[in-house]
Amino acid sequence: MKVMVIGGGGREHAIIKKIKENPQVTALFALPGNGGMADDCTLVPIGATDIPAIVDFAVEHAIDYAVVAPDDPLVLGCVDALEAKGIACFGPRANAAIIEGSKAFSKNLMKKYGIPTAAYEVFSDADTALAYLETAPIPTVIKADGLALGKGVIIAQTKAEAQAAVKSIMEDKKFGKSGDSIVIEEFLEGPEVSVLSFTDGNVVVPMISSMDHKRALDGDKGLNTGGMGTVAPNPFYTKDVADRCMKEIFLPTIDAMNKEGRTFKGCLYFGLMITKDGPKVIEYNCRFGDPETQVVLPLLESDLLTVMQSVTNGTLAQTDVKFSGQSACCVIMASEGYPQSYEKGFALKIPVEIKNSVFVAGAALKDGVLVTNGGRVLGATATADTLQAAVDKAYAMVETIHFDNAFFRRDIGKRALSAKEA
C-alpha cells in the first residue's frame, strides 16, 4: 500500500512514524517533509500548498491513501482535488475545513447551534472595531479571521494593547488577508485543554487530552508561539468534563456541520477552556494539532492507518480506537530568537538510541549533514507510567541533543503536575 503525507513538520513526522507501524505500507512519502524524516519515508520536494503538483504526484505514483495534515492545504481544497482523482484521503474537504479557515464562521456556527463559547463580535472595518473597543471589557481577545500559523490571536491586557492589535492586524496587515476581518471576543478564564478527535461525520472518538504551552519562555512569559511543548493526558480534563464536552460540544458540532451541508471527516481539534460555567470552545482546528500530536499518537495503541481509513469509509463506530493509560511529555527545542528572527544552518546531532522518540520539525539535509532549518527544530517525546517520569525522561533526552543556538522551556508539565498534586 502506497501512502503519502502532506506537510513537513513535527506533527507530520509523528504521523509518519505511526503509519510506518502498519505492515501493509510498502511505500511512504512526505510532501515536502524535512531532512529529519529521511530515515522514515521518501521526501518529495513538493510544497504542501502546491495542490496541482500534489495531485499529479499522487496519480503518477498510484498512491492508495493520502493524509493531508496542515491547515492551509485543507482549507485550499487539497482533499477535494485528490478525491476527484479517486484517491482516498484523511482530512476534511474545503467546505468543512472552513471551521478553522474562518473564525467568524466557527463563532457564528456556535452561536446558531447553542455551542458554548465566548461572547464575541465580528468586524471587517478597523474604525468600527476601534470604536467598539471604547466600551469593551478588558482584557479582551483579538483574533484574525483567517489562518495565521497559530499566531493570529492576541490577548490584550489594556485598551491600548487592544487598539494596537486591531491596527496591526487590519491596517498593517500583519497576517495578510487573514486579517481582513477580525473577531473580538470575551476573555475567558480557566485551564485550557486540547482534545483531538477522530470523526467520520457520524460519531466522534476523542483522543487522549493534552495541554499545550504556547508562550516562548518559562512561566508562560514571552511571545505566543506555535507551541513549546505538550503533556498528556491533561489533568483538568476529568471524566465529568469529558462527558459534558461530548454532550454539549463534540456531538453538537458534528451535527451542526452536517446540518450546514459541511460534513466533517478527519481530525477535529477542540481547543477548550474549562471555565467556572463549564467547558467552552476557544477554537476549532480542522486537523491534528502541533505539538499535541507528538504526545497523543505515541499513546495510541490501535493502528493509526486503520483508524484513518475507517474515518474515510464512515466505519469509525465499528473500529477499535484504544489508548494506553500512560502519560507523555514533549519538549520542543527551538532556535534562539523564535518566534521572531533566528539563524539556521547549524549541525543537528540526535543520538541514534533516541531517534524513534524525536519528531523533527525544522531541519534540512545539507551535503549529507542534518542542519537546523526552522524556528521549532524538533520535539523530544517520552512516555511513562506517570507524568513526572515522562517529564523527567523527555528532559533527559533533550540534554543529549545538540545544535548551536538551541533553546527550550524548562517548565513543560509543571502546571499539570501541580494540578495533579492539588
C-alpha positions as CSV (number, residue, x, y, z in Angstrom):
1,M,0.0,0.0,0.0
2,K,1.4,3.4,-1.0
3,V,0.7,6.2,1.4
4,M,1.6,9.9,1.2
5,V,1.5,12.5,4.0
6,I,1.2,16.2,3.1
7,G,3.2,18.5,5.3
8,G,6.7,18.9,6.7
9,G,6.7,19.5,10.5
10,G,6.9,17.6,13.7
11,R,3.2,16.7,13.6
12,E,3.7,15.0,10.2
13,H,6.8,13.2,11.5
14,A,4.7,11.8,14.4
15,I,2.0,10.7,11.9
16,I,4.6,9.1,9.6
17,K,6.3,7.2,12.4
18,K,2.9,5.8,13.5
19,I,1.7,4.9,9.9
20,K,5.0,3.1,9.4
21,E,3.9,0.5,12.0
22,N,1.3,-0.9,9.6
23,P,2.8,-3.9,7.8
24,Q,0.7,-3.2,4.7
25,V,2.5,0.0,3.9
26,T,5.0,-0.7,1.1
27,A,5.9,3.0,0.3
28,L,5.6,6.1,2.4
29,F,6.1,9.6,1.0
30,A,6.2,13.0,2.7
31,L,5.4,16.1,0.6
32,P,7.7,18.0,1.3
33,G,8.7,16.5,4.7
34,N,12.0,17.7,6.1
35,G,15.5,16.3,6.4
36,G,14.9,14.8,9.8
37,M,12.3,12.4,8.3
38,A,14.6,10.9,5.7
39,D,15.1,7.7,7.6
40,D,11.3,7.1,7.9
41,C,10.0,8.0,4.5
42,T,10.8,9.2,1.0
43,L,11.0,13.0,0.8
44,V,9.3,14.7,-2.2
45,P,10.2,18.4,-2.8
46,I,6.6,19.5,-3.4
47,G,5.2,22.2,-1.2
48,A,2.1,21.5,1.0
49,T,0.0,24.1,-0.8
50,D,1.1,23.2,-4.4
51,I,-2.1,21.2,-4.9
52,P,-1.8,20.6,-8.7
53,A,1.7,19.1,-8.2
54,I,0.5,17.1,-5.2
55,V,-2.4,15.6,-7.3
56,D,0.0,14.9,-10.2
57,F,2.4,13.1,-8.0
58,A,-0.4,11.0,-6.4
59,V,-1.7,10.0,-9.8
60,E,1.7,9.2,-11.3
61,H,2.8,7.1,-8.3
62,A,-0.6,5.3,-7.9
63,I,-0.9,6.5,-4.3
64,D,-3.5,4.4,-2.4
65,Y,-4.1,6.8,0.5
66,A,-3.2,10.4,1.3
67,V,-3.1,12.1,4.7
68,V,-3.5,15.9,4.4
69,A,-2.1,17.2,7.7
70,P,-1.7,21.0,7.7
71,D,-4.5,23.6,7.7
72,D,-3.5,25.5,4.6
73,P,-3.9,22.7,2.0
74,L,-7.1,21.5,3.8
75,V,-8.7,25.0,3.5
76,L,-7.5,25.3,-0.1
77,G,-9.3,22.0,-1.1
78,C,-6.4,19.5,-1.3
79,V,-8.7,16.7,-0.2
80,D,-11.4,17.7,-2.8
81,A,-8.7,17.7,-5.5
82,L,-7.3,14.3,-4.6
83,E,-10.7,12.7,-4.2
84,A,-11.7,14.0,-7.6
85,K,-8.9,11.7,-9.0
86,G,-10.2,8.7,-7.0
87,I,-7.5,8.9,-4.2
88,A,-8.8,8.1,-0.7
89,C,-7.9,10.8,1.9
90,F,-7.8,11.5,5.6
91,G,-8.9,15.1,6.2
92,P,-11.9,17.3,5.7
93,R,-13.0,18.8,2.4
94,A,-12.7,22.6,2.0
95,N,-16.3,23.3,2.9
96,A,-15.7,21.6,6.3
97,A,-12.2,22.9,6.8
98,I,-13.7,26.4,7.0
99,I,-14.4,25.6,10.6
100,E,-10.7,26.6,11.1
101,G,-10.3,28.7,8.0
102,S,-12.7,31.3,9.2
103,K,-13.0,32.2,12.9
104,A,-16.1,34.3,12.1
105,F,-17.7,31.2,10.5
106,S,-16.9,29.0,13.5
107,K,-18.2,31.6,16.0
108,N,-21.4,32.1,14.1
109,L,-21.9,28.3,13.9
110,M,-21.5,28.0,17.6
111,K,-24.0,30.9,18.2
112,K,-26.5,29.4,15.8
113,Y,-26.4,25.9,17.3
114,G,-26.0,26.9,21.0
115,I,-22.5,25.5,21.4
116,P,-20.8,27.2,24.5
117,T,-18.1,29.7,23.6
118,A,-17.0,33.2,24.5
119,A,-19.2,36.2,23.6
120,Y,-17.9,38.0,20.5
121,E,-18.3,40.5,17.7
122,V,-17.0,40.3,14.1
123,F,-15.6,43.3,12.3
124,S,-14.4,44.0,8.8
125,D,-13.7,47.6,9.3
126,A,-10.9,48.9,11.6
127,D,-12.6,52.1,12.6
128,T,-15.8,50.2,13.7
129,A,-13.6,47.8,15.7
130,L,-11.7,50.6,17.4
131,A,-15.0,52.3,18.3
132,Y,-16.3,49.0,19.8
133,L,-13.1,48.8,22.0
134,E,-14.0,52.1,23.7
135,T,-16.6,50.2,25.8
136,A,-15.4,46.6,25.5
137,P,-14.4,44.8,28.7
138,I,-10.6,44.5,29.3
139,P,-8.8,42.1,29.0
140,T,-10.1,41.1,25.6
141,V,-9.1,38.8,22.8
142,I,-8.4,39.9,19.2
143,K,-8.3,37.2,16.5
144,A,-7.5,37.4,12.8
145,D,-10.4,35.7,11.0
146,G,-8.2,33.5,8.7
147,L,-5.2,31.2,9.1
148,A,-2.1,32.8,10.7
149,L,0.2,29.9,11.6
150,G,-1.3,29.7,15.1
151,K,-0.2,33.2,15.9
152,G,-3.2,35.3,14.9
153,V,-4.6,35.6,18.5
154,I,-3.7,38.5,20.7
155,I,-4.8,38.7,24.4
156,A,-4.9,42.4,25.1
157,Q,-4.5,43.3,28.8
158,T,-5.2,47.1,28.2
159,K,-7.2,49.2,25.9
160,A,-4.0,50.4,24.2
161,E,-2.9,46.9,23.6
162,A,-6.3,46.0,22.0
163,Q,-6.2,49.1,19.8
164,A,-2.6,48.3,18.7
165,A,-3.7,44.7,17.9
166,V,-6.6,45.9,15.7
167,K,-4.3,48.3,13.8
168,S,-1.6,45.7,13.4
169,I,-3.9,43.0,12.0
170,M,-6.4,45.2,10.0
171,E,-4.3,48.2,8.9
172,D,-0.7,46.9,8.9
173,K,-1.8,43.5,7.5
174,K,0.5,41.6,9.9
175,F,-1.2,38.4,8.8
176,G,-2.1,39.4,5.2
177,K,-5.6,38.8,4.0
178,S,-6.3,36.6,7.1
179,G,-6.8,40.0,8.9
180,D,-9.3,41.5,6.5
181,S,-11.9,40.6,9.2
182,I,-11.3,40.1,12.9
183,V,-13.2,38.6,15.9
184,I,-13.1,40.5,19.2
185,E,-14.2,38.2,22.0
186,E,-14.7,37.9,25.7
187,F,-11.6,36.9,27.7
188,L,-12.3,33.5,29.4
189,E,-10.5,32.3,32.5
190,G,-9.7,28.7,33.4
191,P,-7.4,25.9,32.4
192,E,-7.0,25.2,28.7
193,V,-7.4,21.7,27.3
194,S,-6.7,20.4,23.8
195,V,-8.8,17.4,22.6
196,L,-8.1,16.0,19.2
197,S,-10.8,13.7,17.9
198,F,-11.4,11.3,15.1
199,T,-14.8,11.8,13.4
200,D,-16.3,10.3,10.2
201,G,-19.2,12.7,10.4
202,N,-21.4,10.3,12.3
203,V,-19.5,9.6,15.5
204,V,-16.8,11.4,17.5
205,V,-14.0,9.4,19.1
206,P,-11.9,11.8,21.3
207,M,-8.2,11.0,21.7
208,I,-6.2,11.5,24.9
209,S,-6.5,15.1,26.1
210,S,-3.4,17.3,26.2
211,M,-2.0,20.6,27.5
212,D,0.0,22.9,25.2
213,H,2.4,25.5,26.3
214,K,2.1,28.4,23.9
215,R,4.4,31.1,25.3
216,A,8.1,31.1,24.4
217,L,9.5,31.4,27.9
218,D,9.3,29.7,31.3
219,G,6.4,30.7,33.5
220,D,4.1,31.3,30.4
221,K,6.0,34.5,29.6
222,G,7.2,35.8,26.3
223,L,5.6,35.8,22.8
224,N,3.0,33.4,21.6
225,T,4.5,30.5,19.6
226,G,3.2,27.5,17.7
227,G,3.7,25.6,20.9
228,M,6.8,24.9,23.0
229,G,5.8,21.6,24.5
230,T,2.9,19.4,25.5
231,V,1.8,16.8,28.1
232,A,-0.9,14.2,28.0
233,P,-3.3,13.5,29.5
234,N,-4.5,16.9,30.8
235,P,-5.4,16.6,34.5
236,F,-8.1,19.3,34.2
237,Y,-10.0,17.1,31.7
238,T,-11.8,14.9,34.2
239,K,-14.4,12.3,33.3
240,D,-17.2,14.7,34.2
241,V,-15.8,17.4,32.0
242,A,-15.3,14.8,29.2
243,D,-18.9,13.7,29.4
244,R,-20.1,17.2,29.4
245,C,-18.0,18.1,26.3
246,M,-19.3,15.1,24.4
247,K,-22.9,16.1,25.1
248,E,-22.6,19.9,24.8
249,I,-19.8,20.5,22.4
250,F,-18.5,17.5,20.4
251,L,-21.6,15.9,19.1
252,P,-23.5,19.2,18.6
253,T,-20.6,20.5,16.5
254,I,-20.7,17.4,14.2
255,D,-24.5,17.7,14.0
256,A,-24.2,21.4,13.2
257,M,-21.7,20.8,10.4
258,N,-24.0,18.1,8.9
259,K,-27.0,20.4,9.0
260,E,-25.0,23.1,7.2
261,G,-24.1,20.6,4.5
262,R,-20.5,20.6,5.6
263,T,-19.9,17.0,6.9
264,F,-16.6,16.9,8.7
265,K,-14.4,13.8,8.2
266,G,-10.9,13.7,9.7
267,C,-9.3,15.0,12.8
268,L,-11.4,17.8,14.5
269,Y,-9.4,19.6,17.2
270,F,-11.3,21.2,20.1
271,G,-9.5,23.9,21.9
272,L,-11.3,24.2,25.2
273,M,-11.4,26.5,28.3
274,I,-12.7,24.9,31.5
275,T,-14.5,28.0,33.0
276,K,-16.5,28.3,36.2
277,D,-19.6,27.9,34.0
278,G,-18.3,24.7,32.4
279,P,-16.3,23.9,29.2
280,K,-16.4,26.4,26.4
281,V,-14.8,26.3,22.9
282,I,-11.9,28.7,22.4
283,E,-11.2,27.5,18.8
284,Y,-11.6,24.6,16.4
285,N,-8.8,23.3,14.2
286,C,-9.6,21.2,11.2
287,R,-6.5,18.9,11.7
288,F,-4.1,17.3,14.2
289,G,-2.6,19.9,16.5
290,D,1.1,20.6,16.6
291,P,2.7,19.8,19.1
292,E,-0.3,18.0,20.6
293,T,0.0,15.2,18.1
294,Q,3.5,14.4,19.3
295,V,2.2,13.3,22.8
296,V,-1.2,11.9,21.7
297,L,-0.1,9.5,18.9
298,P,2.7,7.8,21.0
299,L,-0.1,6.8,23.4
300,L,-2.3,5.3,20.6
301,E,-2.3,1.5,20.8
302,S,-4.6,0.9,17.8
303,D,-3.2,1.0,14.3
304,L,-3.4,4.7,13.1
305,L,-3.8,3.9,9.4
306,T,-6.7,1.5,10.1
307,V,-8.4,4.2,12.2
308,M,-7.8,6.8,9.5
309,Q,-9.3,4.6,6.8
310,S,-12.4,3.9,9.0
311,V,-12.9,7.7,9.2
312,T,-12.7,7.9,5.4
313,N,-15.0,5.0,4.9
314,G,-17.5,6.1,7.5
315,T,-17.0,3.0,9.7
316,L,-15.4,4.6,12.8
317,A,-18.2,3.3,15.0
318,Q,-17.1,-0.3,14.2
319,T,-13.4,0.4,14.7
320,D,-11.4,-0.2,17.9
321,V,-9.6,3.0,19.0
322,K,-7.5,2.3,22.1
323,F,-5.1,4.5,24.0
324,S,-2.6,3.4,26.7
325,G,-3.0,4.5,30.3
326,Q,0.4,6.1,30.3
327,S,1.4,9.7,30.3
328,A,3.5,11.6,27.7
329,C,5.6,14.7,27.6
330,C,7.0,16.5,24.5
331,V,9.7,19.3,24.9
332,I,10.2,21.5,21.9
333,M,13.7,22.5,21.1
334,A,13.7,25.8,19.1
335,S,16.2,28.2,17.5
336,E,17.2,31.2,19.7
337,G,15.0,34.1,18.6
338,Y,11.9,32.1,17.7
339,P,9.1,33.1,17.1
340,Q,10.8,36.2,15.6
341,S,14.1,36.2,13.8
342,Y,16.6,33.3,14.2
343,E,19.6,31.8,12.4
344,K,19.5,28.5,10.5
345,G,22.1,26.0,9.3
346,F,23.6,24.6,12.5
347,A,24.5,21.0,12.6
348,L,21.9,18.9,14.4
349,K,23.0,15.9,16.4
350,I,20.4,13.4,17.7
351,P,21.7,10.2,19.4
352,V,20.7,7.2,17.4
353,E,19.2,5.4,20.5
354,I,16.5,8.1,20.9
355,K,15.7,8.8,17.3
356,N,12.4,7.0,17.4
357,S,11.2,9.4,20.1
358,V,12.3,12.6,18.4
359,F,9.9,14.3,15.9
360,V,11.8,16.7,13.7
361,A,10.1,19.9,12.6
362,G,12.6,22.2,11.1
363,A,15.7,20.5,9.6
364,A,17.3,20.0,6.2
365,L,19.9,17.7,4.8
366,K,22.9,19.7,3.5
367,D,25.7,17.7,1.9
368,G,24.5,14.7,3.9
369,V,24.5,16.6,7.2
370,L,21.3,17.3,9.2
371,V,21.1,21.1,9.9
372,T,18.6,23.3,11.6
373,N,16.1,24.9,9.1
374,G,13.3,26.4,11.2
375,G,12.1,28.1,14.4
376,R,10.9,25.0,16.1
377,V,13.5,22.4,15.3
378,L,12.3,19.2,17.0
379,G,10.2,17.7,19.8
380,A,11.6,15.1,22.2
381,T,8.8,12.9,23.4
382,A,8.8,10.4,26.3
383,T,6.1,8.1,27.6
384,A,6.0,6.6,31.1
385,D,3.6,5.3,33.7
386,T,3.4,8.7,35.4
387,L,3.6,12.2,34.2
388,Q,6.6,13.1,36.4
389,A,8.5,10.2,34.9
390,A,7.6,11.2,31.4
391,V,8.7,14.8,32.0
392,D,12.0,13.6,33.5
393,K,12.6,11.2,30.6
394,A,11.9,14.0,28.0
395,Y,14.3,16.4,29.6
396,A,16.9,13.7,29.9
397,M,16.6,13.2,26.1
398,V,16.9,17.0,25.4
399,E,20.2,17.1,27.3
400,T,21.7,14.6,24.8
401,I,20.6,16.5,21.7
402,H,22.8,19.3,20.3
403,F,22.7,22.2,17.9
404,D,24.0,25.7,18.3
405,N,21.6,28.5,19.4
406,A,19.1,25.9,20.9
407,F,16.6,27.0,23.5
408,F,13.7,25.3,25.2
409,R,11.4,25.9,28.1
410,R,12.4,24.1,31.3
411,D,8.9,24.0,32.9
412,I,6.9,21.9,30.4
413,G,4.4,19.9,32.5
414,K,4.9,21.9,35.7
415,R,1.3,23.3,35.7
416,A,-0.1,19.8,35.0
417,L,2.0,18.3,37.8
418,S,0.8,21.0,40.3
419,A,-2.8,20.3,39.3
420,K,-2.3,16.6,40.0
421,E,-0.9,17.3,43.4
422,A,-3.7,19.7,44.3
